[in-house]
Amino acid sequence: MGKIESLHGTTPAEIFESGLENVGEIVGVAATVLWKDGRVTAGWSNLDAASLSRMILILDEKQRRATIHDSDLDD
């Protein structure tokens, strides 16, 4: 059985980068989603790499937009 490690505090970009560095070792992808109402859903996917990459990049961009405001970027 596989070893399960926590990714708490890890950004989608960090997960994606690790995946790129170790792509030859990946045989499937497991995902867990924490919903606003406190529910947690989990599962795995054999989604093609291009679709998975796009999803992760979109999630990362959404997180960045939610946490970095234009006023924070002003000199």
C-alpha positions as CSV (number, residue, x, y, z in Angstrom):
1,M,0.0,0.0,0.0
2,G,1.2,3.5,-0.8
3,K,2.4,6.0,1.8
4,I,0.1,8.9,2.4
5,E,1.8,12.3,3.2
6,S,0.1,15.5,4.1
7,L,0.4,18.4,1.7
8,H,-1.1,20.9,4.2
9,G,0.3,24.4,3.5
10,T,1.6,23.4,0.1
11,T,0.6,25.6,-2.8
12,P,-0.8,24.2,-6.1
13,A,2.3,25.5,-7.8
14,E,4.6,23.6,-5.5
15,I,2.6,20.4,-6.0
16,F,2.8,20.9,-9.8
17,E,6.5,21.6,-9.7
18,S,7.1,18.4,-7.7
19,G,5.0,16.5,-10.2
20,L,7.1,17.8,-13.1
21,E,10.3,16.9,-11.4
22,N,9.0,13.3,-10.7
23,V,6.7,12.7,-13.6
24,G,8.3,9.4,-14.5
25,E,7.3,8.0,-11.0
26,I,3.6,9.1,-11.1
27,V,1.0,6.4,-11.9
28,G,-2.1,8.2,-10.8
29,V,-3.3,11.4,-9.0
30,A,-5.3,11.6,-5.8
31,A,-7.1,14.8,-5.0
32,T,-8.8,16.1,-1.9
33,V,-11.2,19.1,-1.9
34,L,-12.2,21.1,1.2
35,W,-15.5,22.7,0.5
36,K,-16.7,25.9,2.2
37,D,-19.3,24.0,4.2
38,G,-16.5,21.9,5.8
39,R,-17.1,18.7,3.7
40,V,-14.0,17.0,2.4
41,T,-14.2,14.9,-0.7
42,A,-11.3,12.7,-2.0
43,G,-10.6,10.4,-4.9
44,W,-8.1,9.6,-7.6
45,S,-8.0,10.3,-11.3
46,N,-6.2,9.0,-14.4
47,L,-6.9,12.3,-16.1
48,D,-4.5,13.1,-19.0
49,A,-1.5,15.1,-18.0
50,A,-2.5,18.2,-20.1
51,S,-5.9,18.5,-18.5
52,L,-4.5,17.9,-15.0
53,S,-1.8,20.6,-15.6
54,R,-4.4,23.1,-16.8
55,M,-6.6,22.5,-13.7
56,I,-3.7,23.0,-11.3
57,L,-2.5,26.1,-13.0
58,I,-6.0,27.6,-13.0
59,L,-6.3,26.8,-9.2
60,D,-3.0,28.4,-8.6
61,E,-4.0,31.6,-10.5
62,K,-7.3,31.8,-8.6
63,Q,-5.4,31.5,-5.3
64,R,-2.9,34.2,-6.3
65,R,-5.7,36.6,-7.3
66,A,-7.5,36.0,-4.0
67,T,-4.4,36.6,-1.9
68,I,-2.4,39.3,-3.8
69,H,-4.2,42.5,-4.4
70,D,-3.2,45.3,-6.9
71,S,-2.5,47.7,-4.0
72,D,0.1,45.2,-2.7
73,L,2.0,45.4,-6.0
74,D,2.3,49.2,-6.1
75,D,5.7,50.7,-5.3
